[in-house]
Amino acid sequence: MTKPQLTNYDPQWQALATDFQATLTTLPGFKVSSHVGSTAMPQGLAQPMIDIAVLVADVETAANALNATLVSATTYQLTWHEQPFHVILTTDDAAYQTMINFRDYLNAHRTDNRKYTVVRQSNQAAAKADFISGINDKATEWLTTKDQHEHHDRTVRAELVNMCLIRNPETNEVVVENKIDAKWTGLTFPGGHVDPGESQVHAMKREVLEETGLTVNHLQLVGTVTWVENAAGDVSLGTLYTTTDYSGDLLPGSYEGAISWLPLSSLTPDKLAPGIAEILQVFTQPTINEAFWGNADNQLQLY
């Protein structure tokens, strides 16, 4: 399978999509169309193929009029004004709305948007399918309660995440992961998400085991990291733990990057993924308790 070529967002994609959508209104049985996919997500990397979802009365009739090449299921490819397009024809209102919900959710949640980039770069079809399914579930829940949250100043949606600094007290080495995400490269520490109904500590132990192969105990909570995801105030709230109590054999890595032990003193800011230098200060300095990224910030602030 060819690895997808991802590029930075190009504002011209939206203008091209809008103009191209105007030409689709002449398709037989045309109902509505929408610009979807990564080229409709300004905060992430994109495969420079503009995806347009089109709701029609009959796929076969519309496809015949479209004069494009069938590439998969009901997705057709063509070139318009030297720009490649995918046109996704469907008669299913729910399927059409799901594509829009997926786009809107990732545009409102930059952390998951970044993870979507990682999954696509891994070139693992099963991982991508699982991720998309999970985001579709999140998007459904988010949209169900979105208006309610937006009308209560003190109520926001929070995604719970975590991170752990595992230190060998004899060598002062720590476990690091070398991220391969093109938008977030560099060294970071094991971590992940808290599942619904799961305790923070259990989630941290589970994520460490899944990512590194190590079993950790006696986790010490040292602080938090918060990313404000959007203007509504939705957040990703991370709990930060340290431990020197671990057992097991370290895994070599995962699709997200290689895992290894490195001296704590070698973790200079130029080697760390963006934001990790600030988080490392929360891990290691008792007087710093929180790293915070506001919606308008361009880096983590320390408190």
C-alpha positions as CSV (number, residue, x, y, z in Angstrom):
1,M,0.0,0.0,0.0
2,T,1.4,3.4,-1.0
3,K,2.0,5.8,1.9
4,P,-0.2,8.9,1.6
5,Q,1.6,12.1,0.7
6,L,0.4,14.8,3.2
7,T,0.9,18.5,2.8
8,N,0.1,21.7,4.8
9,Y,-3.4,23.1,4.3
10,D,-3.9,25.3,1.2
11,P,-6.6,28.0,1.5
12,Q,-7.3,27.7,-2.2
13,W,-8.8,24.2,-1.7
14,Q,-11.9,25.8,-0.2
15,A,-12.4,28.2,-3.1
16,L,-11.9,25.4,-5.6
17,A,-14.3,23.1,-3.7
18,T,-17.0,25.8,-3.7
19,D,-16.6,26.5,-7.4
20,F,-16.7,22.8,-8.2
21,Q,-19.7,22.2,-6.1
22,A,-21.6,24.7,-8.3
23,T,-21.0,22.5,-11.3
24,L,-22.5,19.4,-9.5
25,T,-25.9,21.0,-9.1
26,T,-26.6,19.9,-12.7
27,L,-26.2,16.2,-11.9
28,P,-29.4,14.2,-12.3
29,G,-31.2,13.8,-8.9
30,F,-28.8,16.2,-7.2
31,K,-29.9,17.2,-3.6
32,V,-26.9,18.7,-1.8
33,S,-23.1,18.6,-1.6
34,S,-20.4,19.4,1.0
35,H,-16.7,19.7,1.1
36,V,-15.4,17.0,3.4
37,G,-12.1,15.1,4.1
38,S,-8.7,16.5,5.1
39,T,-8.7,19.4,2.6
40,A,-11.7,20.8,4.6
41,M,-9.7,20.7,7.9
42,P,-7.4,23.7,8.1
43,Q,-5.6,22.7,11.4
44,G,-4.2,19.4,10.0
45,L,-2.1,18.0,7.2
46,A,-4.0,16.9,4.1
47,Q,-3.7,14.7,1.2
48,P,-4.1,17.2,-1.7
49,M,-7.2,15.4,-3.1
50,I,-10.4,17.5,-2.6
51,D,-13.3,15.3,-1.3
52,I,-16.8,16.3,-2.1
53,A,-19.8,14.4,-0.7
54,V,-22.9,14.5,-2.8
55,L,-26.4,13.4,-1.9
56,V,-28.3,12.2,-5.0
57,A,-31.5,10.4,-5.8
58,D,-29.7,7.6,-7.7
59,V,-26.0,6.9,-7.7
60,E,-25.7,5.1,-11.1
61,T,-27.6,7.9,-12.9
62,A,-25.5,10.6,-11.3
63,A,-22.3,8.7,-11.9
64,N,-23.0,8.3,-15.6
65,A,-23.5,12.1,-15.9
66,L,-20.4,12.8,-13.8
67,N,-18.1,11.1,-16.4
68,A,-15.4,10.2,-13.8
69,T,-13.4,7.1,-12.9
70,L,-14.7,4.8,-10.2
71,V,-11.9,4.3,-7.6
72,S,-13.7,2.6,-4.7
73,A,-17.3,1.8,-3.8
74,T,-19.2,5.0,-4.7
75,T,-16.2,7.2,-4.9
76,Y,-15.3,8.7,-8.3
77,Q,-12.1,10.6,-9.3
78,L,-11.7,13.4,-11.8
79,T,-9.5,16.4,-12.4
80,W,-11.0,19.9,-12.6
81,H,-8.9,23.1,-13.1
82,E,-5.8,20.9,-12.7
83,Q,-7.0,19.9,-9.2
84,P,-7.8,16.2,-8.5
85,F,-11.2,15.6,-6.9
86,H,-12.9,12.7,-5.2
87,V,-16.7,12.8,-5.6
88,I,-18.5,10.5,-3.1
89,L,-22.0,9.8,-4.3
90,T,-24.6,8.5,-1.9
91,T,-28.3,8.2,-1.5
92,D,-28.0,7.6,2.2
93,D,-28.8,10.8,4.2
94,A,-27.2,9.4,7.4
95,A,-24.0,8.4,5.6
96,Y,-23.8,11.9,4.0
97,Q,-24.3,13.5,7.4
98,T,-21.7,11.3,9.0
99,M,-19.0,12.6,6.7
100,I,-19.9,16.2,7.6
101,N,-20.0,15.4,11.3
102,F,-16.5,13.8,11.1
103,R,-15.1,17.0,9.4
104,D,-16.8,19.3,12.0
105,Y,-15.7,17.3,15.0
106,L,-12.0,17.2,13.9
107,N,-12.1,20.9,13.1
108,A,-13.3,21.6,16.6
109,H,-10.9,19.2,18.3
110,R,-7.3,19.8,17.3
111,T,-5.9,17.0,19.5
112,D,-7.9,14.4,17.7
113,N,-7.2,16.1,14.4
114,R,-3.4,15.7,15.0
115,K,-4.0,12.0,15.9
116,Y,-5.8,11.5,12.6
117,T,-2.7,12.7,10.8
118,V,-0.6,10.1,12.7
119,V,-3.0,7.3,11.9
120,R,-3.0,8.2,8.2
121,Q,0.8,8.4,8.1
122,S,1.0,4.9,9.7
123,N,-0.5,3.5,6.5
124,Q,-2.4,0.9,8.5
125,A,-5.8,0.4,7.1
126,A,-7.2,-1.4,10.2
127,A,-5.9,1.4,12.6
128,K,-7.4,4.1,10.3
129,A,-10.8,2.3,10.2
130,D,-10.8,1.9,14.0
131,F,-9.9,5.6,14.5
132,I,-12.6,6.8,12.1
133,S,-15.2,4.6,13.8
134,G,-14.2,6.0,17.1
135,I,-14.4,9.6,15.9
136,N,-17.8,9.0,14.4
137,D,-19.0,7.9,17.8
138,K,-17.5,10.9,19.5
139,A,-19.0,13.2,16.8
140,T,-22.4,11.8,17.4
141,E,-22.2,12.4,21.1
142,W,-20.6,15.8,20.7
143,L,-23.3,17.1,18.3
144,T,-26.1,15.7,20.6
145,T,-25.0,17.9,23.5
146,K,-23.2,20.7,21.6
147,D,-25.9,23.3,21.9
148,Q,-26.5,22.5,25.5
149,H,-22.8,23.1,26.4
150,E,-22.6,26.2,24.3
151,H,-25.4,27.9,26.3
152,H,-23.9,27.3,29.7
153,D,-20.8,29.4,30.4
154,R,-19.4,27.1,33.0
155,T,-20.1,23.8,31.2
156,V,-17.5,22.5,28.7
157,R,-16.8,19.2,27.2
158,A,-13.5,17.6,28.4
159,E,-11.5,14.8,26.8
160,L,-9.4,13.1,29.5
161,V,-5.8,12.2,28.6
162,N,-2.6,11.3,30.6
163,M,1.1,11.1,30.4
164,C,3.8,9.4,32.5
165,L,7.5,10.0,33.2
166,I,9.0,6.6,34.0
167,R,12.5,7.1,35.6
168,N,15.2,4.6,36.4
169,P,16.5,6.0,39.8
170,E,19.9,4.3,39.3
171,T,20.7,5.7,35.9
172,N,18.4,8.7,35.8
173,E,17.2,7.5,32.4
174,V,13.5,7.9,31.3
175,V,11.3,6.2,28.8
176,V,10.7,8.3,25.7
177,E,8.8,7.8,22.5
178,N,10.2,9.3,19.3
179,K,7.0,10.6,17.5
180,I,6.9,10.3,13.7
181,D,3.9,12.6,13.2
182,A,4.9,15.2,10.6
183,K,3.0,17.9,12.6
184,W,4.3,16.8,16.0
185,T,7.8,15.2,15.7
186,G,10.3,14.7,18.5
187,L,10.6,12.9,21.8
188,T,7.6,12.6,24.1
189,F,6.5,10.3,27.0
190,P,4.0,7.4,27.2
191,G,0.4,8.5,27.5
192,G,-3.1,8.3,26.0
193,H,-6.8,8.5,26.7
194,V,-9.0,7.7,29.7
195,D,-11.8,5.4,28.6
196,P,-15.4,6.1,29.7
197,G,-15.9,5.0,33.3
198,E,-12.2,4.3,33.8
199,S,-10.2,5.7,36.7
200,Q,-7.3,8.0,35.9
201,V,-4.7,5.7,37.5
202,H,-6.0,2.6,35.8
203,A,-6.0,4.4,32.5
204,M,-2.4,5.5,33.0
205,K,-1.3,2.0,33.9
206,R,-3.1,0.6,30.8
207,E,-1.7,3.1,28.4
208,V,1.8,2.6,29.6
209,L,1.5,-1.2,29.3
210,E,0.0,-0.9,25.8
211,E,2.6,1.5,24.5
212,T,5.8,0.4,26.3
213,G,5.2,-3.2,27.6
214,L,6.0,-2.0,31.1
215,T,3.9,-2.5,34.2
216,V,4.0,0.6,36.5
217,N,3.0,1.1,40.1
218,H,3.1,3.8,42.8
219,L,2.2,6.5,40.3
220,Q,2.6,10.0,41.7
221,L,0.4,12.8,40.4
222,V,2.6,15.9,39.8
223,G,0.3,18.2,37.8
224,T,-1.9,18.8,34.8
225,V,-1.8,19.9,31.2
226,T,-4.8,21.5,29.5
227,W,-5.4,22.4,25.9
228,V,-8.4,24.6,25.1
229,E,-9.7,23.0,21.9
230,N,-12.0,25.7,20.5
231,A,-13.8,29.0,21.2
232,A,-16.5,27.2,23.1
233,G,-14.0,26.3,25.7
234,D,-13.9,22.5,25.1
235,V,-10.7,21.1,26.6
236,S,-8.3,18.1,26.5
237,L,-7.3,17.7,30.2
238,G,-4.2,15.7,30.9
239,T,-3.1,14.3,34.2
240,L,0.7,13.9,34.6
241,Y,2.3,11.1,36.6
242,T,5.8,10.1,37.5
243,T,7.1,6.7,38.8
244,T,10.3,4.8,39.5
245,D,8.4,1.5,40.1
246,Y,8.2,-0.5,36.9
247,S,8.7,-4.0,35.6
248,G,8.7,-5.9,32.3
249,D,10.6,-5.6,29.0
250,L,10.5,-2.4,27.0
251,L,8.8,-2.7,23.6
252,P,10.8,-1.4,20.6
253,G,7.9,0.9,19.6
254,S,4.6,1.2,17.7
255,Y,3.2,2.9,14.6
256,E,3.6,6.2,16.5
257,G,7.3,5.9,17.0
258,A,10.3,4.1,18.5
259,I,10.5,3.7,22.3
260,S,13.7,3.7,24.3
261,W,15.5,4.8,27.5
262,L,17.4,8.1,27.4
263,P,19.2,10.1,30.1
264,L,16.9,12.8,31.5
265,S,19.7,15.3,31.1
266,S,19.8,14.7,27.3
267,L,16.2,15.8,26.8
268,T,16.9,19.3,25.5
269,P,14.1,21.3,24.0
270,D,15.4,20.9,20.4
271,K,15.0,17.1,20.8
272,L,11.5,17.2,22.3
273,A,8.1,17.3,20.5
274,P,6.4,20.8,20.6
275,G,5.1,21.5,24.1
276,I,7.0,18.6,25.8
277,A,9.7,20.9,27.2
278,E,7.0,22.8,29.2
279,I,5.4,19.5,30.3
280,L,8.8,18.2,31.4
281,Q,9.1,21.2,33.7
282,V,5.8,20.2,35.3
283,F,7.2,16.6,35.7
284,T,10.5,17.7,37.3
285,Q,9.9,21.0,39.1
286,P,7.8,20.9,42.3
287,T,7.0,24.6,42.0
288,I,5.3,24.2,38.6
289,N,1.9,22.5,38.7
290,E,0.2,23.2,35.4
291,A,0.8,23.6,31.7
292,F,-2.0,25.5,29.9
293,W,-2.7,26.2,26.2
294,G,-5.5,28.7,25.6
295,N,-7.5,28.7,22.4
296,A,-5.6,31.8,21.2
297,D,-2.2,30.7,22.5
298,N,0.7,29.4,20.4
299,Q,2.5,27.6,23.2
300,L,2.0,26.1,26.6
301,Q,2.0,28.5,29.6
302,L,3.3,27.3,32.9
303,Y,1.8,28.0,36.3
